[in-house]
Amino acid sequence: MNAQEQEAKIRYQIANEQQDSDLIALKEELHGLIMDIEQYETTIKARKSALASAKKAQEVIEARYKEGLSTYMEVLDNTTELLDANLALLQAYYSKSLAYDRVEYLKGEL
């Protein structure tokens, strides 16, 4: 076997090892994304619950405000909590969507 054949054989082996390494990295990333998506599902459920609680609290505080039992500051504080809960839910949906898009990209579907 001459030097060129040996060099070609070595390059072939290196290319195969690199391909195997890339495949392992791809599988690890996909596994991580799947775990992230599952976590986002749990987060979304929690955020929906927090949003529902904030909406109920808003109804109570607004009713109390109309009766003169709450201050306008309490109404504003609750509105802030409601908006924060809504934003947190939207962020969870967005993160989940990004993870799905990345999975599709890695699978070659995007």
N, CA, C and O atoms as a MOPAC input file, in Angstrom:
PM7 MOZYME 1SCF
protein

 N      0.85100 1    -1.16500 1     0.00000 1
 C      0.00000 1     0.00000 1     0.00000 1
 C      0.90300 1     1.23600 1     0.00000 1
 O      1.77500 1     1.38600 1     0.85600 1
 N      0.67700 1     2.10400 1    -0.96500 1
 C      1.53400 1     3.28600 1    -1.05200 1
 C      1.01100 1     4.38700 1    -0.13200 1
 O     -0.02700 1     4.22700 1     0.51000 1
 N      1.72800 1     5.49000 1    -0.07300 1
 C      1.41500 1     6.59500 1     0.84500 1
 C      0.06300 1     7.23100 1     0.52600 1
 O     -0.67600 1     7.60400 1     1.43600 1
 N     -0.26000 1     7.35400 1    -0.74500 1
 C     -1.54000 1     7.96300 1    -1.11800 1
 C     -2.71700 1     7.09500 1    -0.68400 1
 O     -3.73700 1     7.60800 1    -0.22400 1
 N     -2.57100 1     5.78500 1    -0.82900 1
 C     -3.64000 1     4.88000 1    -0.40700 1
 C     -3.81600 1     4.91700 1     1.10600 1
 O     -4.93900 1     4.90300 1     1.61200 1
 N     -2.69300 1     4.96300 1     1.82400 1
 C     -2.75900 1     5.04200 1     3.28800 1
 C     -3.42200 1     6.35500 1     3.72900 1
 O     -4.24300 1     6.37400 1     4.64700 1
 N     -3.05300 1     7.43300 1     3.06700 1
 C     -3.63700 1     8.73300 1     3.40100 1
 C     -5.14200 1     8.73400 1     3.11600 1
 O     -5.92800 1     9.26200 1     3.90200 1
 N     -5.52800 1     8.14600 1     2.00200 1
 C     -6.94900 1     8.07000 1     1.65500 1
 C     -7.70700 1     7.22100 1     2.67300 1
 O     -8.82500 1     7.56000 1     3.06200 1
 N     -7.10000 1     6.12700 1     3.09600 1
 C     -7.72700 1     5.25900 1     4.08500 1
 C     -7.89900 1     5.99000 1     5.41500 1
 O     -8.94400 1     5.87900 1     6.05500 1
 N     -6.88500 1     6.72900 1     5.82800 1
 C     -6.94900 1     7.49400 1     7.07900 1
 C     -8.02600 1     8.56900 1     6.98700 1
 O     -8.79900 1     8.75700 1     7.92600 1
 N     -8.07800 1     9.26800 1     5.86600 1
 C     -9.10400 1    10.29900 1     5.68400 1
 C    -10.50900 1     9.69800 1     5.70600 1
 O    -11.44100 1    10.29300 1     6.24700 1
 N    -10.64500 1     8.53100 1     5.12200 1
 C    -11.93200 1     7.84100 1     5.12700 1
 C    -12.34600 1     7.48300 1     6.55600 1
 O    -13.50000 1     7.67300 1     6.94300 1
 N    -11.40100 1     6.96800 1     7.32900 1
 C    -11.68900 1     6.61800 1     8.72200 1
 C    -12.05100 1     7.86300 1     9.53800 1
 O    -12.97400 1     7.83000 1    10.35300 1
 N    -11.32900 1     8.94200 1     9.31800 1
 C    -11.61300 1    10.19300 1    10.02800 1
 C    -13.01200 1    10.70000 1     9.66800 1
 O    -13.76000 1    11.14700 1    10.53700 1
 N    -13.35100 1    10.62600 1     8.39500 1
 C    -14.67500 1    11.06900 1     7.95100 1
 C    -15.77200 1    10.22100 1     8.59200 1
 O    -16.79900 1    10.75000 1     9.01800 1
 N    -15.55700 1     8.91000 1     8.66200 1
 C    -16.54300 1     8.03100 1     9.29800 1
 C    -16.68900 1     8.34100 1    10.78300 1
 O    -17.80200 1     8.36500 1    11.30800 1
 N    -15.57400 1     8.57800 1    11.45600 1
 C    -15.61700 1     8.90700 1    12.88100 1
 C    -16.31800 1    10.24900 1    13.10200 1
 O    -17.07400 1    10.40800 1    14.06000 1
 N    -16.06800 1    11.20000 1    12.22400 1
 C    -16.72800 1    12.50100 1    12.33600 1
 C    -18.22900 1    12.36100 1    12.11200 1
 O    -19.02900 1    12.99200 1    12.80300 1
 N    -18.60200 1    11.53700 1    11.14900 1
 C    -20.01800 1    11.31200 1    10.88500 1
 C    -20.68700 1    10.64800 1    12.08600 1
 O    -21.79200 1    11.02700 1    12.47400 1
 N    -20.01900 1     9.66100 1    12.66900 1
 C    -20.56100 1     9.00600 1    13.86400 1
 C    -20.69700 1     9.99900 1    15.01400 1
 O    -21.69300 1     9.99100 1    15.73700 1
 N    -19.70000 1    10.84200 1    15.17500 1
 C    -19.72800 1    11.85700 1    16.22900 1
 C    -20.87500 1    12.84000 1    16.00600 1
 O    -21.57300 1    13.20600 1    16.95200 1
 N    -21.06700 1    13.26100 1    14.77700 1
 C    -22.16200 1    14.17800 1    14.45000 1
 C    -23.52000 1    13.53000 1    14.72100 1
 O    -24.43900 1    14.18500 1    15.21300 1
 N    -23.63900 1    12.26200 1    14.40200 1
 C    -24.88900 1    11.54100 1    14.63000 1
 C    -25.19500 1    11.44300 1    16.12500 1
 O    -26.33900 1    11.62400 1    16.54300 1
 N    -24.18200 1    11.16000 1    16.91300 1
 C    -24.36400 1    11.09300 1    18.36800 1
 C    -24.78500 1    12.45300 1    18.90900 1
 O    -25.69300 1    12.53500 1    19.73600 1
 N    -24.14100 1    13.51500 1    18.45300 1
 C    -24.49000 1    14.86700 1    18.90300 1
 C    -25.92500 1    15.21300 1    18.51100 1
 O    -26.65300 1    15.82800 1    19.29100 1
 N    -26.32800 1    14.82500 1    17.31900 1
 C    -27.69200 1    15.07000 1    16.85000 1
 C    -28.71200 1    14.33400 1    17.71600 1
 O    -29.73200 1    14.90400 1    18.10200 1
 N    -28.43400 1    13.07100 1    18.01700 1
 C    -29.33800 1    12.29100 1    18.86200 1
 C    -29.43300 1    12.89100 1    20.26200 1
 O    -30.51600 1    12.94800 1    20.84600 1
 N    -28.30400 1    13.33600 1    20.79600 1
 C    -28.30900 1    13.95200 1    22.12600 1
 C    -29.12500 1    15.24300 1    22.12600 1
 O    -29.88500 1    15.50000 1    23.06000 1
 N    -28.96800 1    16.04900 1    21.08700 1
 C    -29.73400 1    17.29100 1    21.01100 1
 C    -31.22800 1    17.00500 1    20.88300 1
 O    -32.04300 1    17.66300 1    21.52900 1
 N    -31.58800 1    16.03000 1    20.05700 1
 C    -32.99900 1    15.66500 1    19.90900 1
 C    -33.58000 1    15.17300 1    21.23200 1
 O    -34.69900 1    15.53100 1    21.60100 1
 N    -32.81600 1    14.35700 1    21.93300 1
 C    -33.27200 1    13.85400 1    23.23000 1
 C    -33.48600 1    15.01300 1    24.19900 1
 O    -34.48900 1    15.05400 1    24.91200 1
 N    -32.55400 1    15.94400 1    24.22300 1
 C    -32.68500 1    17.11600 1    25.08800 1
 C    -33.89500 1    17.95700 1    24.73100 1
 O    -34.59400 1    18.45200 1    25.61500 1
 N    -34.14500 1    18.12100 1    23.44900 1
 C    -35.30400 1    18.90000 1    23.00500 1
 C    -36.61800 1    18.22400 1    23.38500 1
 O    -37.57800 1    18.88900 1    23.77300 1
 N    -36.65200 1    16.91800 1    23.27300 1
 C    -37.86400 1    16.18500 1    23.65500 1
 C    -38.12300 1    16.34500 1    25.14900 1
 O    -39.26500 1    16.52800 1    25.57200 1
 N    -37.07000 1    16.27800 1    25.93600 1
 C    -37.21900 1    16.49700 1    27.37700 1
 C    -37.67900 1    17.92500 1    27.65900 1
 O    -38.51900 1    18.15200 1    28.53000 1
 N    -37.12900 1    18.88200 1    26.92400 1
 C    -37.54000 1    20.28000 1    27.09000 1
 C    -39.02000 1    20.46000 1    26.75800 1
 O    -39.74000 1    21.15300 1    27.47700 1
 N    -39.47000 1    19.84100 1    25.67800 1
 C    -40.87200 1    19.95700 1    25.26800 1
 C    -41.79000 1    19.39700 1    26.35400 1
 O    -42.83000 1    19.98000 1    26.65800 1
 N    -41.40000 1    18.27000 1    26.93200 1
 C    -42.19600 1    17.70300 1    28.02200 1
 C    -42.24600 1    18.66100 1    29.20600 1
 O    -43.28900 1    18.82500 1    29.83900 1
 N    -41.11200 1    19.29000 1    29.50000 1
 C    -41.07000 1    20.25700 1    30.60200 1
 C    -41.93400 1    21.47600 1    30.28500 1
 O    -42.61300 1    22.00400 1    31.16600 1
 N    -41.91000 1    21.91900 1    29.03800 1
 C    -42.74500 1    23.06100 1    28.64600 1
 C    -44.22600 1    22.73100 1    28.79900 1
 O    -45.01900 1    23.60200 1    29.15800 1
 N    -44.60900 1    21.48100 1    28.53000 1
 C    -46.00700 1    21.07300 1    28.71600 1
 C    -46.41400 1    21.24300 1    30.17700 1
 O    -47.49600 1    21.74700 1    30.47800 1
 N    -45.53500 1    20.81600 1    31.07700 1
 C    -45.80100 1    20.97200 1    32.50900 1
 C    -45.85900 1    22.44600 1    32.88100 1
 O    -46.72700 1    22.87200 1    33.64200 1
 N    -44.93400 1    23.21200 1    32.34100 1
 C    -44.89800 1    24.64700 1    32.61900 1
 C    -46.16400 1    25.33200 1    32.11500 1
 O    -46.71700 1    26.19800 1    32.79300 1
 N    -46.61700 1    24.95100 1    30.94100 1
 C    -47.82600 1    25.54700 1    30.36700 1
 C    -49.03400 1    25.26400 1    31.25600 1
 O    -49.85900 1    26.14900 1    31.48200 1
 N    -49.14000 1    24.03900 1    31.75700 1
 C    -50.25100 1    23.71800 1    32.65900 1
 C    -50.20400 1    24.59900 1    33.90200 1
 O    -51.22900 1    25.12100 1    34.34100 1
 N    -49.01400 1    24.76000 1    34.46400 1
 C    -48.87200 1    25.59700 1    35.66300 1
 C    -49.19400 1    27.05500 1    35.35500 1
 O    -49.84300 1    27.73500 1    36.14900 1
 N    -48.73700 1    27.53200 1    34.20000 1
 C    -48.99900 1    28.92800 1    33.82400 1
 C    -50.48700 1    29.16500 1    33.56700 1
 O    -51.01500 1    30.22600 1    33.90000 1
 N    -51.16000 1    28.17800 1    32.97600 1
 C    -52.60900 1    28.30500 1    32.76400 1
 C    -53.33700 1    28.39800 1    34.10000 1
 O    -54.27100 1    29.18300 1    34.26200 1
 N    -52.89700 1    27.59300 1    35.04100 1
 C    -53.50200 1    27.62300 1    36.37100 1
 C    -53.27100 1    28.97400 1    37.04400 1
 O    -54.18100 1    29.53200 1    37.65700 1
 N    -52.05600 1    29.49200 1    36.92600 1
 C    -51.74000 1    30.80100 1    37.51000 1
 C    -52.57000 1    31.90300 1    36.85500 1
 O    -53.03500 1    32.82100 1    37.53000 1
 N    -52.75300 1    31.81000 1    35.55100 1
 C    -53.55900 1    32.80400 1    34.83700 1
 C    -55.02100 1    32.73900 1    35.28300 1
 O    -55.65800 1    33.77200 1    35.48800 1
 N    -55.54200 1    31.53500 1    35.43000 1
 C    -56.92600 1    31.38700 1    35.88800 1
 C    -57.09100 1    31.97300 1    37.29300 1
 O    -58.08900 1    32.63200 1    37.58400 1
 N    -56.11500 1    31.73200 1    38.14900 1
 C    -56.16900 1    32.29100 1    39.50500 1
 C    -56.12200 1    33.81100 1    39.47500 1
 O    -56.84200 1    34.47800 1    40.21800 1
 N    -55.27900 1    34.34900 1    38.62100 1
 C    -55.17000 1    35.80900 1    38.51600 1
 C    -56.47000 1    36.41700 1    37.99100 1
 O    -56.86800 1    37.49900 1    38.42200 1
 N    -57.12900 1    35.72600 1    37.06400 1
 C    -58.41300 1    36.22300 1    36.54600 1
 C    -59.48300 1    36.21800 1    37.63400 1
 O    -60.26100 1    37.16400 1    37.75900 1
 N    -59.51100 1    35.13800 1    38.42000 1
 C    -60.48300 1    35.07800 1    39.51700 1
 C    -60.20200 1    36.17400 1    40.53800 1
 O    -61.12300 1    36.82600 1    41.03100 1
 N    -58.93300 1    36.37000 1    40.84900 1
 C    -58.56900 1    37.41700 1    41.80700 1
 C    -58.96600 1    38.78700 1    41.27600 1
 O    -59.40100 1    39.65200 1    42.03600 1
 N    -58.81500 1    38.98200 1    39.97300 1
 C    -59.19000 1    40.26300 1    39.37700 1
 C    -60.68900 1    40.51300 1    39.53100 1
 O    -61.11100 1    41.62100 1    39.86000 1
 N    -61.47800 1    39.48700 1    39.29200 1
 C    -62.92900 1    39.63000 1    39.44600 1
 C    -63.28900 1    40.01100 1    40.88000 1
 O    -64.12800 1    40.88200 1    41.11100 1
 N    -62.65000 1    39.35300 1    41.82800 1
 C    -62.93300 1    39.63100 1    43.24100 1
 C    -62.51000 1    41.05000 1    43.60600 1
 O    -63.26500 1    41.78800 1    44.23800 1
 N    -61.30600 1    41.42000 1    43.20700 1
 C    -60.79600 1    42.74700 1    43.56700 1
 C    -61.61200 1    43.84800 1    42.90000 1
 O    -61.87900 1    44.87600 1    43.52200 1
 N    -62.01200 1    43.65000 1    41.64800 1
 C    -62.83800 1    44.65900 1    40.97900 1
 C    -64.20300 1    44.79000 1    41.65000 1
 O    -64.73200 1    45.89400 1    41.78200 1
 N    -64.76500 1    43.66900 1    42.07100 1
 C    -66.05000 1    43.72100 1    42.78000 1
 C    -65.88000 1    44.44100 1    44.12000 1
 O    -66.72500 1    45.24400 1    44.51600 1
 N    -64.78400 1    44.14500 1    44.80500 1
 C    -64.51200 1    44.82400 1    46.08100 1
 C    -64.27900 1    46.31800 1    45.85400 1
 O    -64.70100 1    47.15000 1    46.65700 1
 N    -63.61200 1    46.64200 1    44.76500 1
 C    -63.34900 1    48.05800 1    44.46400 1
 C    -64.66200 1    48.80900 1    44.21000 1
 O    -64.84500 1    49.93500 1    44.67200 1
 N    -65.56000 1    48.17400 1    43.47900 1
 C    -66.85700 1    48.80700 1    43.18800 1
 C    -67.67300 1    49.03500 1    44.46300 1
 O    -68.48400 1    49.95700 1    44.54400 1
 N    -67.44000 1    48.17500 1    45.45000 1
 C    -68.13900 1    48.31400 1    46.73200 1
 C    -67.38300 1    49.22800 1    47.69700 1
 O    -67.85200 1    49.50100 1    48.80200 1
 N    -66.21000 1    49.69700 1    47.26900 1
 C    -65.41900 1    50.57900 1    48.12200 1
 C    -64.57700 1    49.84900 1    49.14900 1
 O    -64.11600 1    50.45500 1    50.11700 1
 N    -64.36900 1    48.54100 1    48.95000 1
 C    -63.61900 1    47.73700 1    49.91300 1
 C    -62.16200 1    47.52400 1    49.50600 1
 O    -61.37300 1    47.00200 1    50.29400 1
 N    -61.80400 1    47.91200 1    48.31100 1
 C    -60.42500 1    47.80000 1    47.82700 1
 C    -59.99200 1    49.13700 1    47.25800 1
 O    -60.81100 1    49.95400 1    46.83700 1
 N    -58.70000 1    49.33600 1    47.25600 1
 C    -58.16300 1    50.57900 1    46.70100 1
 C    -57.85600 1    50.39300 1    45.22700 1
 O    -57.77500 1    49.27300 1    44.72200 1
 N    -57.68700 1    51.51400 1    44.55300 1
 C    -57.32500 1    51.46300 1    43.13400 1
 C    -55.94100 1    50.84100 1    42.96800 1
 O    -55.65900 1    50.19400 1    41.96000 1
 N    -55.08100 1    51.04300 1    43.96400 1
 C    -53.73900 1    50.45800 1    43.92100 1
 C    -53.82300 1    48.92800 1    43.91400 1
 O    -53.03700 1    48.27100 1    43.23000 1
 N    -54.75300 1    48.36400 1    44.65600 1
 C    -54.93800 1    46.91300 1    44.65400 1
 C    -55.41600 1    46.42900 1    43.28400 1
 O    -55.00800 1    45.36700 1    42.81100 1
 N    -56.27600 1    47.21400 1    42.66100 1
 C    -56.74300 1    46.87400 1    41.31300 1
 C    -55.56500 1    46.88200 1    40.34300 1
 O    -55.42300 1    45.97600 1    39.52200 1
 N    -54.72500 1    47.90400 1    40.44200 1
 C    -53.55600 1    47.99100 1    39.55600 1
 C    -52.56600 1    46.86300 1    39.82000 1
 O    -52.01300 1    46.28700 1    38.88300 1
 N    -52.34200 1    46.54700 1    41.08900 1
 C    -51.43600 1    45.44100 1    41.42400 1
 C    -51.93900 1    44.13100 1    40.83800 1
 O    -51.16500 1    43.34800 1    40.28700 1
 N    -53.23000 1    43.90400 1    40.95900 1
 C    -53.79400 1    42.67800 1    40.41500 1
 C    -53.72300 1    42.65900 1    38.89600 1
 O    -53.48200 1    41.61000 1    38.29900 1
 N    -53.92900 1    43.79800 1    38.27400 1
 C    -53.81400 1    43.87900 1    36.81400 1
 C    -52.39700 1    43.52600 1    36.37900 1
 O    -52.19700 1    42.84300 1    35.37500 1
 N    -51.42100 1    43.99700 1    37.14000 1
 C    -50.02400 1    43.65500 1    36.85700 1
 C    -49.80100 1    42.15400 1    36.98000 1
 O    -49.14200 1    41.54800 1    36.13600 1
 N    -50.35000 1    41.55600 1    38.03100 1
 C    -50.22100 1    40.10900 1    38.21800 1
 C    -50.87800 1    39.34800 1    37.06800 1
 O    -50.34400 1    38.34400 1    36.59500 1
 N    -52.01600 1    39.82200 1    36.63100 1
 C    -52.72000 1    39.18100 1    35.52100 1
 C    -51.89900 1    39.26600 1    34.23600 1
 O    -51.76900 1    38.28100 1    33.51000 1
 N    -51.35500 1    40.42900 1    33.96600 1
 C    -50.53100 1    40.59500 1    32.76200 1
 C    -49.25300 1    39.76600 1    32.84600 1
 O    -48.82100 1    39.19000 1    31.84800 1
 N    -48.64800 1    39.70200 1    34.02900 1
 C    -47.44900 1    38.87600 1    34.21000 1
 C    -47.75900 1    37.39800 1    33.98500 1
 O    -46.97300 1    36.68500 1    33.36000 1
 N    -48.90200 1    36.93800 1    34.49300 1
 C    -49.29600 1    35.54100 1    34.30900 1
 C    -49.54000 1    35.24300 1    32.83300 1
 O    -49.16400 1    34.18100 1    32.33800 1
 N    -50.16300 1    36.17700 1    32.13900 1
 C    -50.41900 1    36.00600 1    30.71000 1
 C    -49.10700 1    35.97200 1    29.92800 1
 O    -48.93300 1    35.14700 1    29.03200 1
 N    -48.19500 1    36.86500 1    30.26900 1
 C    -46.89100 1    36.89400 1    29.60800 1
 C    -46.12300 1    35.60000 1    29.85200 1
 O    -45.50900 1    35.06200 1    28.93000 1
 N    -46.15100 1    35.10000 1    31.07800 1
 C    -45.44500 1    33.85600 1    31.39800 1
 C    -45.99700 1    32.69100 1    30.57900 1
 O    -45.24000 1    31.83900 1    30.11500 1
 N    -47.30800 1    32.65800 1    30.40500 1
 C    -47.92000 1    31.60800 1    29.58800 1
 C    -47.48400 1    31.73400 1    28.13000 1
 O    -47.13700 1    30.73900 1    27.49400 1
 N    -47.50100 1    32.93600 1    27.61400 1
 C    -47.06900 1    33.15100 1    26.22700 1
 C    -45.60400 1    32.77700 1    26.03600 1
 O    -45.24100 1    32.21200 1    25.00400 1
 N    -44.76500 1    33.08400 1    27.01000 1
 C    -43.35000 1    32.72800 1    26.91900 1
 C    -43.16900 1    31.21500 1    26.91100 1
 O    -42.31400 1    30.69700 1    26.19200 1
 N    -43.96200 1    30.50800 1    27.69900 1
 C    -43.87700 1    29.04700 1    27.71700 1
 C    -44.29600 1    28.46800 1    26.36500 1
 O    -43.65000 1    27.55600 1    25.84900 1
 N    -45.37800 1    29.00200 1    25.79500 1
 C    -45.79800 1    28.55300 1    24.45900 1
 C    -44.71500 1    28.84600 1    23.41900 1
 O    -44.44200 1    28.02100 1    22.54700 1
 N    -44.11200 1    30.00700 1    23.51800 1
 C    -43.07000 1    30.39100 1    22.56400 1
 C    -41.86400 1    29.46200 1    22.67700 1
 O    -41.32600 1    29.01100 1    21.66500 1
 N    -41.44600 1    29.18100 1    23.89300 1
 C    -40.30200 1    28.28700 1    24.09800 1
 C    -40.59500 1    26.89300 1    23.55200 1
 O    -39.73800 1    26.26900 1    22.92800 1
 N    -41.80400 1    26.41600 1    23.79100 1
 C    -42.19700 1    25.10400 1    23.26800 1
 C    -42.18400 1    25.11400 1    21.74400 1
 O    -41.72300 1    24.16000 1    21.11700 1
 N    -42.68300 1    26.17700 1    21.16000 1
 C    -42.70100 1    26.30300 1    19.70400 1
 C    -41.28600 1    26.31300 1    19.13100 1
 O    -41.01900 1    25.68100 1    18.10800 1
 N    -40.38700 1    27.03000 1    19.79000 1
 C    -38.99200 1    27.04400 1    19.33900 1
 C    -38.38100 1    25.64700 1    19.39200 1
 O    -37.64700 1    25.25200 1    18.48600 1
 N    -38.68300 1    24.90800 1    20.44700 1
 C    -38.15300 1    23.55000 1    20.57300 1
 C    -38.69800 1    22.65600 1    19.46000 1
 O    -37.95000 1    21.88000 1    18.86700 1
 N    -39.99900 1    22.76200 1    19.17300 1
 C    -40.58300 1    21.98800 1    18.07500 1
 C    -39.93600 1    22.36200 1    16.73600 1
 O    -39.62100 1    21.48700 1    15.92900 1
 N    -39.74300 1    23.63400 1    16.51200 1
 C    -39.11400 1    24.07400 1    15.26600 1
 C    -37.69800 1    23.52200 1    15.14000 1
 O    -37.27900 1    23.12100 1    14.05500 1
 N    -36.96900 1    23.50100 1    16.24000 1
 C    -35.59500 1    22.97700 1    16.21700 1
 C    -35.60900 1    21.47900 1    15.90800 1
 O    -34.76200 1    20.99300 1    15.15800 1
 N    -36.56000 1    20.75200 1    16.47800 1
 C    -36.67900 1    19.32000 1    16.19000 1
 C    -36.95000 1    19.11300 1    14.70500 1
 O    -36.31700 1    18.27000 1    14.06900 1
 N    -37.88300 1    19.87500 1    14.15200 1
 C    -38.18000 1    19.76000 1    12.72300 1
 C    -36.95800 1    20.09100 1    11.88000 1
 O    -36.69400 1    19.43400 1    10.87200 1
 N    -36.21700 1    21.10300 1    12.29000 1
 C    -35.00600 1    21.48400 1    11.55900 1
 C    -33.98700 1    20.34900 1    11.58800 1
 O    -33.39500 1    20.01100 1    10.56300 1
 N    -33.78900 1    19.76700 1    12.76100 1
 C    -32.81200 1    18.68500 1    12.88400 1
 C    -33.23900 1    17.44600 1    12.11100 1
 O    -32.39700 1    16.67900 1    11.64300 1
 N    -34.54400 1    17.25000 1    11.97900 1
 C    -35.05200 1    16.11800 1    11.20900 1
 C    -35.06900 1    16.41600 1     9.71200 1
 O    -35.35800 1    15.53400 1     8.90300 1
 N    -34.76000 1    17.65400 1     9.34900 1
 C    -34.73400 1    18.03000 1     7.93900 1
 C    -36.10000 1    18.35800 1     7.37600 1
 O    -36.29200 1    18.33000 1     6.16100 1
 N    -37.05400 1    18.67000 1     8.24400 1
 C    -38.41500 1    18.95200 1     7.79400 1
 C    -38.71600 1    20.43800 1     7.72800 1
 O    -39.81100 1    20.82800 1     7.32300 1
 N    -37.78300 1    21.25800 1     8.11100 1
 C    -38.02600 1    22.70000 1     8.12000 1
 C    -37.07400 1    23.39700 1     7.18600 1
 O    -37.12200 1    24.62000 1     7.05500 1

